[in-house]
Amino acid sequence: MTEIVLMSDPKIAAIPVVDCAEPLLDVRAEEPFPVDARRRDDSGAFAHLREGVLSRLLEAGALLPDGVRLLFVEGYRPPALQRSYFERYADELRASNPDWGAERLLNATSRYVSPPEIAPHSAGAAVDLTLVGADGRELDMGTRVNADPEESGGACYTEAAGISVRARANRRLLGEALTAVGLVNYPTEWWHWSYGDRYWALATGAGHAVYGPRDLPGPDHVGGFTPRV
Protein backbone atom coordinates (compact mmCIF):
# COMPACT_ATOMS: atom_id res chain seq x y z
CA MET A 1 0.00 0.00 0.00
CA THR A 2 1.36 3.42 -0.97
CA GLU A 3 -1.35 5.33 0.88
CA ILE A 4 -2.36 5.09 4.50
CA VAL A 5 -5.52 3.04 4.63
CA LEU A 6 -7.17 3.46 8.01
CA MET A 7 -8.81 0.63 9.92
CA SER A 8 -12.15 2.40 9.46
CA ASP A 9 -11.97 2.08 5.65
CA PRO A 10 -14.88 -0.02 4.33
CA LYS A 11 -12.36 -2.04 2.30
CA ILE A 12 -11.12 -3.58 5.55
CA ALA A 13 -14.52 -4.65 6.83
CA ALA A 14 -15.39 -6.10 3.41
CA ILE A 15 -12.56 -8.65 3.55
CA PRO A 16 -13.91 -12.09 4.50
CA VAL A 17 -12.51 -14.11 7.38
CA VAL A 18 -11.88 -17.83 7.07
CA ASP A 19 -10.52 -18.61 10.51
CA CYS A 20 -7.90 -21.36 10.53
CA ALA A 21 -8.69 -22.17 14.20
CA GLU A 22 -5.11 -21.77 15.42
CA PRO A 23 -5.01 -21.47 19.20
CA LEU A 24 -4.17 -18.39 21.21
CA LEU A 25 -0.95 -19.14 23.06
CA ASP A 26 0.66 -17.44 26.03
CA VAL A 27 3.97 -15.99 24.86
CA ARG A 28 5.31 -16.22 28.41
CA ALA A 29 5.20 -20.02 28.40
CA GLU A 30 8.58 -20.37 26.71
CA GLU A 31 9.93 -16.87 27.47
CA PRO A 32 11.30 -16.37 23.95
CA PHE A 33 11.70 -12.64 24.47
CA PRO A 34 11.09 -10.13 27.26
CA VAL A 35 7.45 -9.31 28.01
CA ASP A 36 6.69 -5.83 29.28
CA ALA A 37 4.16 -5.32 32.08
CA ARG A 38 2.65 -1.98 31.02
CA ARG A 39 -0.44 -3.63 29.47
CA ARG A 40 -0.65 -6.53 31.93
CA ASP A 41 -4.15 -7.60 32.99
CA ASP A 42 -5.36 -10.05 35.61
CA SER A 43 -6.31 -12.70 33.05
CA GLY A 44 -3.02 -12.51 31.20
CA ALA A 45 -4.91 -11.88 27.96
CA PHE A 46 -2.39 -9.28 26.83
CA ALA A 47 0.36 -11.93 26.56
CA HIS A 48 -1.47 -14.16 24.07
CA LEU A 49 -1.05 -14.45 20.31
CA ARG A 50 -2.08 -16.85 17.58
CA GLU A 51 0.40 -19.66 17.15
CA GLY A 52 1.47 -18.53 13.69
CA VAL A 53 2.10 -14.97 14.80
CA LEU A 54 4.20 -16.13 17.73
CA SER A 55 6.28 -18.40 15.53
CA ARG A 56 6.96 -15.51 13.17
CA LEU A 57 8.05 -13.29 16.04
CA LEU A 58 10.60 -15.93 17.01
CA GLU A 59 11.95 -15.87 13.47
CA ALA A 60 12.05 -12.07 13.48
CA GLY A 61 13.96 -12.03 16.75
CA ALA A 62 16.62 -14.26 15.24
CA LEU A 63 17.16 -11.72 12.45
CA LEU A 64 18.08 -8.90 14.82
CA PRO A 65 21.73 -8.06 15.44
CA ASP A 66 23.49 -9.28 18.56
CA GLY A 67 22.53 -7.27 21.63
CA VAL A 68 19.10 -6.23 20.29
CA ARG A 69 15.88 -8.01 21.23
CA LEU A 70 12.17 -7.63 20.71
CA LEU A 71 10.20 -6.32 23.69
CA PHE A 72 6.63 -7.64 23.66
CA VAL A 73 4.11 -5.08 24.95
CA GLU A 74 0.62 -6.29 24.03
CA GLY A 75 -0.95 -8.99 21.89
CA TYR A 76 -4.49 -10.27 22.31
CA ARG A 77 -7.16 -7.85 23.47
CA PRO A 78 -10.64 -9.16 24.38
CA PRO A 79 -13.40 -7.62 22.23
CA ALA A 80 -15.03 -5.88 25.20
CA LEU A 81 -11.73 -4.22 26.11
CA GLN A 82 -11.16 -3.18 22.50
CA ARG A 83 -14.59 -1.54 22.44
CA SER A 84 -13.83 0.27 25.70
CA TYR A 85 -10.55 1.64 24.30
CA PHE A 86 -12.24 2.71 21.07
CA GLU A 87 -15.16 4.46 22.74
CA ARG A 88 -12.95 6.21 25.30
CA TYR A 89 -10.61 7.63 22.67
CA ALA A 90 -13.57 8.65 20.48
CA ASP A 91 -15.09 10.48 23.45
CA GLU A 92 -11.81 12.35 24.01
CA LEU A 93 -11.65 13.42 20.37
CA ARG A 94 -15.33 14.38 20.35
CA ALA A 95 -14.87 16.58 23.40
CA SER A 96 -11.88 18.32 21.83
CA ASN A 97 -13.49 18.66 18.40
CA PRO A 98 -17.24 19.18 18.84
CA ASP A 99 -17.61 20.33 15.22
CA TRP A 100 -16.46 17.00 13.75
CA GLY A 101 -19.05 14.87 11.98
CA ALA A 102 -19.49 11.15 12.56
CA GLU A 103 -17.29 10.04 9.65
CA ARG A 104 -14.43 12.34 10.54
CA LEU A 105 -14.60 11.21 14.16
CA LEU A 106 -14.56 7.55 13.13
CA ASN A 107 -11.56 8.02 10.87
CA ALA A 108 -9.64 10.05 13.43
CA THR A 109 -10.32 7.50 16.15
CA SER A 110 -9.18 4.64 13.96
CA ARG A 111 -5.74 6.20 13.50
CA TYR A 112 -5.04 5.03 17.05
CA VAL A 113 -7.67 2.44 18.05
CA SER A 114 -9.20 -0.01 15.60
CA PRO A 115 -12.99 -0.24 15.35
CA PRO A 116 -13.95 -3.21 17.54
CA GLU A 117 -15.62 -5.22 14.80
CA ILE A 118 -12.40 -5.61 12.79
CA ALA A 119 -9.70 -5.16 15.44
CA PRO A 120 -6.57 -7.27 14.75
CA HIS A 121 -5.75 -7.41 18.47
CA SER A 122 -9.06 -9.13 19.21
CA ALA A 123 -8.15 -11.83 16.70
CA GLY A 124 -4.82 -12.47 18.42
CA ALA A 125 -3.26 -11.41 15.13
CA ALA A 126 -1.61 -8.14 16.18
CA VAL A 127 1.26 -7.32 18.48
CA ASP A 128 2.57 -4.06 19.87
CA LEU A 129 6.30 -4.23 20.40
CA THR A 130 9.57 -2.36 20.39
CA LEU A 131 13.30 -3.03 20.68
CA VAL A 132 15.60 -3.22 23.69
CA GLY A 133 19.38 -3.29 23.91
CA ALA A 134 21.63 -5.67 25.81
CA ASP A 135 21.03 -3.69 29.00
CA GLY A 136 17.25 -4.14 28.68
CA ARG A 137 16.60 -0.48 27.98
CA GLU A 138 14.25 0.47 25.16
CA LEU A 139 15.92 1.85 22.07
CA ASP A 140 15.02 5.32 20.82
CA MET A 141 12.08 4.91 18.46
CA GLY A 142 11.06 8.57 18.30
CA THR A 143 8.03 8.25 20.61
CA ARG A 144 6.94 5.99 23.40
CA VAL A 145 4.93 2.88 22.52
CA ASN A 146 1.22 3.80 22.30
CA ALA A 147 1.80 7.55 21.90
CA ASP A 148 -1.32 8.92 20.20
CA PRO A 149 -1.22 11.33 17.25
CA GLU A 150 -2.20 14.31 19.40
CA GLU A 151 0.43 13.68 22.07
CA SER A 152 3.21 12.99 19.57
CA GLY A 153 2.34 15.58 16.97
CA GLY A 154 2.09 12.77 14.42
CA ALA A 155 5.52 11.34 15.26
CA CYS A 156 3.83 8.01 16.04
CA TYR A 157 3.31 7.52 12.30
CA THR A 158 5.87 4.98 11.11
CA GLU A 159 7.27 7.21 8.37
CA ALA A 160 6.88 10.48 10.30
CA ALA A 161 9.26 13.30 9.46
CA GLY A 162 11.12 15.09 12.21
CA ILE A 163 12.27 12.14 14.30
CA SER A 164 15.97 11.64 14.92
CA VAL A 165 18.28 9.73 12.61
CA ARG A 166 18.78 7.14 15.34
CA ALA A 167 15.06 6.67 15.90
CA ARG A 168 14.47 6.27 12.18
CA ALA A 169 17.23 3.66 11.96
CA ASN A 170 15.74 1.74 14.89
CA ARG A 171 12.28 1.79 13.32
CA ARG A 172 13.82 0.49 10.11
CA LEU A 173 15.60 -2.28 12.00
CA LEU A 174 12.36 -3.37 13.64
CA GLY A 175 10.43 -3.12 10.40
CA GLU A 176 12.92 -5.08 8.32
CA ALA A 177 12.91 -8.00 10.75
CA LEU A 178 9.12 -8.16 11.02
CA THR A 179 8.46 -7.63 7.33
CA ALA A 180 10.89 -10.42 6.50
CA VAL A 181 8.69 -12.94 8.33
CA GLY A 182 5.43 -11.74 6.82
CA LEU A 183 4.03 -9.24 9.30
CA VAL A 184 2.59 -5.90 8.17
CA ASN A 185 2.61 -2.55 9.93
CA TYR A 186 -0.28 -0.20 10.62
CA PRO A 187 1.33 3.02 9.33
CA THR A 188 -0.09 5.31 12.01
CA GLU A 189 1.58 3.27 14.77
CA TRP A 190 5.21 2.25 14.36
CA TRP A 191 4.85 -0.38 17.12
CA HIS A 192 1.77 -2.19 15.72
CA TRP A 193 2.38 -5.23 13.52
CA SER A 194 0.05 -8.02 12.46
CA TYR A 195 -0.30 -11.20 10.48
CA GLY A 196 -3.39 -13.05 9.26
CA ASP A 197 -5.99 -10.37 10.03
CA ARG A 198 -8.07 -8.31 7.60
CA TYR A 199 -5.56 -5.46 7.47
CA TRP A 200 -2.81 -7.95 6.62
CA ALA A 201 -5.03 -9.41 3.89
CA LEU A 202 -5.50 -6.00 2.31
CA ALA A 203 -1.81 -5.14 2.53
CA THR A 204 -0.65 -8.43 1.03
CA GLY A 205 -3.45 -9.06 -1.46
CA ALA A 206 -4.60 -12.22 0.28
CA GLY A 207 -8.12 -13.26 -0.57
CA HIS A 208 -9.25 -13.48 3.04
CA ALA A 209 -8.09 -13.14 6.62
CA VAL A 210 -7.12 -16.33 8.43
CA TYR A 211 -7.70 -15.01 11.96
CA GLY A 212 -10.96 -13.55 13.26
CA PRO A 213 -12.07 -12.38 16.73
CA ARG A 214 -11.59 -14.99 19.43
CA ASP A 215 -12.28 -15.51 23.11
CA LEU A 216 -9.39 -16.19 25.46
CA PRO A 217 -8.84 -19.91 26.18
CA GLY A 218 -9.86 -21.26 29.56
CA PRO A 219 -7.47 -21.98 32.45
CA ASP A 220 -6.86 -25.53 31.22
CA HIS A 221 -5.24 -24.19 28.05
CA VAL A 222 -1.75 -25.55 27.42
CA GLY A 223 0.67 -22.77 26.56
CA GLY A 224 3.35 -24.60 24.59
CA PHE A 225 3.85 -24.10 20.88
CA THR A 226 5.61 -25.58 17.89
CA PRO A 227 7.74 -23.14 15.89
CA ARG A 228 6.70 -22.58 12.27
CA VAL A 229 8.69 -24.41 9.63
N, C-alpha and C positions, 0 to 999 in steps of 0.2 A: 504494500500500500504506500503510495506517495503522499496521500493526504491523511490527515488525522480523522479517522472515523470514530465517533464517540459511541459508547455503549448504548446510548439512547437511540441510535440510528435504526430505523425499521429494518434495514438489511440484516442486522444482527438477530433480531427476534424472528425473522423469517427463515432462518437456517434450521433445518430439522435436527433433532437429536436422536441418535440410535445408540442408546447406552450399552456399553460393552460389559457392564456389570463388574468391573474391577473393584476390589474392595478399597475402602479408606483405611490406610495404615498409619500408625503412630510413628512419626519420624524419630522419636526418642528411643524406640525399642533397640536400635542398633547403634545409636549415637554416631552417625556418619559425619556429622558436622555440628558445630555449636548451635544451640537453640536459644534464642533470646526470650526473656520473660515479659517483655513490655506488653504483649497481647495475650498473656496467659489467662485462662479462664478455669473455673473449678472442674469442668468436665474434661479438660484437655483437648477440646475440639480444635483449638488453634493449631495444634501440632500434628494434624492429620493431613494426608494427601492421598490421591489415587496412586495405586501401585506403579503405574507407568510414569507418572510425573516424578515420583521419588527416585525411581531407577535412573531417570534422565538427570536429575540433580546430582546423583552420585557420579555420573559420567562427566558432567560439567565441572564438578569439583576437581576431578583428576586432570582437567585441562588447564587449571590455574597454575601460575608459577609457584615455585617453592616459597613458603612463608606467607602465602595468601590463601584464605579459606572463605567459603560461603558462610554467612551468618543468616540462619533461618529466623524470620520474624513472625510470619503468620501464613497459614495455609487455609484449611477448611474453616468456613464460617456458616453456622446454621442459618437457614432461611429467615427465621424470625429476627436474628441478630442483624443480618444484612438489611432487612427492612427497617429496623430501628436506626441503623447508621444512615441509611438513605433519607429517611424522613427527618432526622435531626439536622443533617446538613442542608437539606432543602429548606427547612424552617429558618435556619440561620441566613441563608441567601435571600429568602423571601423578606425577612425582617430588614435586611440591609438594602434591598432593591425592590421596594413595594410597587414600582411601576412595571416590573417584568411580567410578561404574559406567561401562560402555562408552558408553552413550548420552550421559550427561552430559559425558564427556570429548570425544566427537565434536562435540557442540554447542559446547562451550567452545572447542575448537580452531578450529572454523569461524567464530568471531567474527573471527579474525585471518588465518587461512590457509584457503583454499578446499580442500575435498576434491579430490584430483587428478583424479578421473573427471569432474568438471563444471567445473573451474577456468576462469574467463573469460580469465585471462592466457594459458593454454596454447592458447586459440583465437585469440590475437592480438586479442581483442575488448575487453580491459580496459587501462586506463592509470592509473598512479599519478602524480599531478601536484600542483603547488601554484602559487602566484603569486609573482612578483618585481616589485620596483619599478624605476624608471629606473636606479638605481644597481646593479642586479643582485642586491640582497639580498632574501632571502625575506621576505615579509610575515608578520606575526604571525597564525598560524592556530590558536593555542591549544595545540598540541603539535607536535612534529616529525613529518615524514612517517614512516610506519611505526612509530609508537609503539604498543605493544601495550596491551590493556586493563589489564593489571596495572601496567605502568610508569606509565601516564597516569592511573590511577584512574578509567578510563572516559571521560576527556576526549577520547579519540580518536573517540568516537561523534559523528556529524555534528551531532546536536541536543543534545549534552551540556550540562547546566547547569554553571554555575561558571566558564566561560571568560570572558575579558574582552569588553567591548563591541566593541572593535576587532577581536578575533579572530572574533567572531560575524559582524560586518559583512563581513570578508574571506571567511569561508566562504560567506556569502550571495552575495557578488560572484562567486566561483568557481562556485557552484551555479547561479546564474541564467544564466550564459553557457553552461554545459555542458548544462543542461536545455533551453535554447532550441534547441539543435541535435540533441536527441534522445537524449542520453546519460542514463543512470540511475546513481544513487549506491548503493553498498553502505553502509547506515546505521551500521555499526560502524566505518567507516573514512572519514573526511571526504575523503581524498585519492584514493579508489578510485572510478573511473567507467567505465562500459562501454556498449557498444552491440552488439546483434546476438547476444549470448550467451543462455543459458537464463535467467539472472537478469533480464536485460533483457526477455525474452519474458514472464516472470511479471509484472514490474512494469508493462508496457505493455499486457498482454492479447493479445499476438501469439500466433498459433497454434503457432509453432515458432521455434526459434533459427535464425539464418542463418549462424552461424559455429560450427564445432566444432573440437576439438583438431587442431593442425597441426604438421608438422615444419618447421624453419627451411629456407628455400630454400638451394640450393647457392651456391658462390662466383660462378657465372656469372649470378646473379640481377641484373636491372637495377633500380635503386632509384628511378627516376622515378615520378611519379604524376600523374594528372589530377584536379584538384579536382572535387568533387561539384557538380552543377548541379540 
